[in-house]
Amino acid sequence: MKAFFPQIIFCFCLFLFPLGVWAESFSDEDVSVPSATMVHSFPDIVPEPRMMEGTIVGERTDMNVFLDVDTLRSLLLFTGDNGRSIEAVSSISGEVRTMFDVCDKNSFYGYVPAAYVLPDGEWLIYESRDNEANRLWKFNPDSRSLRCVFTYRNPYQSLVKEWGYEYDPDSRTIYISEYGYSKDNPIDPEDPEGKRHLGYKAGATAIWKSEDMGETWSILHNFADDGDIYYDRFHIHALHYDRKCRRLYVTTGDAVDGKGISNKRLYWTDDFENWKHRDWKYYWGTTNDAGSHAQMVSLFAADGFIIAGGDDFNNCIYRINKCDNPEDMELEPVLRYDASVTGLITQYTERFVQLPNGLILVYVDGGDGWAFPRQARILATYDGRQWYQIFTGPLEEDADHLLRREQVMRWWRGHLFFSCSRMVEGEERAVFYEMEVPDIPIPSGLDVPSLLHAPAATFTLDGRKALPGQKGIVIEGADKVVRK
């Protein structure tokens, strides 16, 4: 922050974060500092990625928010301009078709922030409603039939479209999480005596699962039942299924309270009943300030290591060794988004995508903090340490121009599809891109499979190699889509 503004920023921070939540300093006698295998001195500057621009195949500015790809019907899905319909094009230059319109559905009257194409060919559509609990619907784009299949527990909870949804192709299970926000600290309806309020994050503590393609839902785990978390600000950031280990990872936040009770954690389960976690409080020191805490939002599990995107004051990408014992887990900051930008929550690392050749891509969005400038970008790595920047969006200097969060990025037919906000003829528009990913140098000594254009290889929709006997939608080679 500029030295000219310290009092203003401090007061603004106190308004958003009450003193009971905001960072306080403690002596070593006040807190018990958990042991860590390796304690870091958090670096002031982490090297920025090398520049390597991909080739933009096509772009268009007349589409709104990018949702998903329906590979069975060869359709790219978007929301309409008013956010109340789903449009589709067969290619980036294709003719627009309206596939779903709220005006035609009497029972569906909210907005469409997200939609997911399921392996059974139907769509799972997320409906956001004002002052009412949000809902999920199943929609058949062929018969145009629509039915409600899930309603959130209270009107303050929401689905973060790229962090809070995950599909496990091994068990054919869908997972969604709760993300919430409330200014009113309402009473928890499940606690009629009113001893526990929903808090700033509205009691967003549960992970839900569906084992029948979204028809029915049940709670996989409710972290509020654990009893050792800082409940008032606890909420779930991201879900990620590690197919190699058959493990579900969960990232949570957002705070450490005045007594040193934390919810900045990484959880995981191998049997979907018992959970382990690593708490990141005081990882870089012994005081209860945000600079001592690590916090992550999205996460991707590669072979032998984990990559996670952070927020809070430690805005960077982390590399974590994959292990079973929480105390053996080491957190390494490998890439700061921009060493020139300071402030709280300036950028978010969104959903990771891994290509068939092992290359890992991540979309870094501009976030919703108050530090500027900001810039959307796509980064690439094989090993989590050597990074290349293959796309950069417009540099944003103005607080009135907000880049969208939770951007969708999809790998399909050998190309990368994504959208980015930018000013076009004086107004903000979502620009839709189709891009060829450049050849990224493979780090010395790293064994990377050359599978990208192998015609005999079978891959899932997210680019990973399919397992024997897998059911659902797969991709044969680079461009042939089949359903098994």
Number of C-alpha atoms within 10 A of each C-alpha: 12 7 6 8 9 11 10 9 15 10 11 11 14 13 10 11 13 10 13 12 16 17 19 15 11 15 10 10 7 13 16 12 15 12 10 19 12 14 14 15 10 16 9 7 14 16 13 16 20 13 13 17 16 17 13 14 13 14 17 15 16 12 22 23 27 29 28 21 24 19 22 15 12 13 18 21 27 27 25 20 13 9 17 20 19 24 24 26 19 17 13 19 10 11 10 17 13 14 17 22 17 16 11 10 11 7 11 20 15 17 19 25 20 26 24 18 19 17 21 14 19 20 21 23 24 25 23 23 16 10 9 14 16 22 21 21 20 23 20 17 14 10 7 10 11 19 14 18 15 18 17 18 17 18 19 24 25 24 23 21 22 21 26 22 19 19 19 17 18 14 11 15 15 19 23 23 31 25 23 24 19 15 11 11 16 16 17 17 13 11 11 9 9 12 8 17 18 27 21 21 24 29 31 30 23 19 20 18 20 18 15 12 20 21 15 11 18 12 13 16 18 13 20 16 10 9 8 11 20 20 26 21 25 29 30 28 24 28 28 24 22 18 15 9 10 15 16 21 22 24 26 24 24 24 29 27 21 18 13 19 16 23 27 27 24 22 17 23 17 15 10 12 8 9 14 14 18 19 21 21 27 25 24 19 16 19 22 23 18 20 17 21 23 26 28 29 25 27 29 22 23 20 12 10 14 19 27 25 28 25 22 23 18 23 27 26 26 24 23 19 17 17 13 13 10 17 15 14 16 19 22 18 23 22 22 22 27 19 14 9 16 17 16 18 18 24 28 27 31 25 26 27 21 20 21 26 17 21 21 20 24 24 24 25 25 27 22 17 16 16 19 18 16 26 20 25 19 22 21 26 21 22 21 20 17 17 22 20 19 22 19 17 18 14 13 18 13 12 14 7 13 17 24 16 21 21 24 20 24 23 21 19 16 17 17 20 24 22 24 24 23 20 13 11 7 7 8 14 19 21 20 22 20 21 21 16 21 12 9 14 10 14 13 6 6 9 10 14 10 10 19 17 14 13 12 10 15 23 22 19 20 16 22 19 18 20 13 7 8 14 17 17 21 24 23 20 19 21 13 12 20 13 13 9
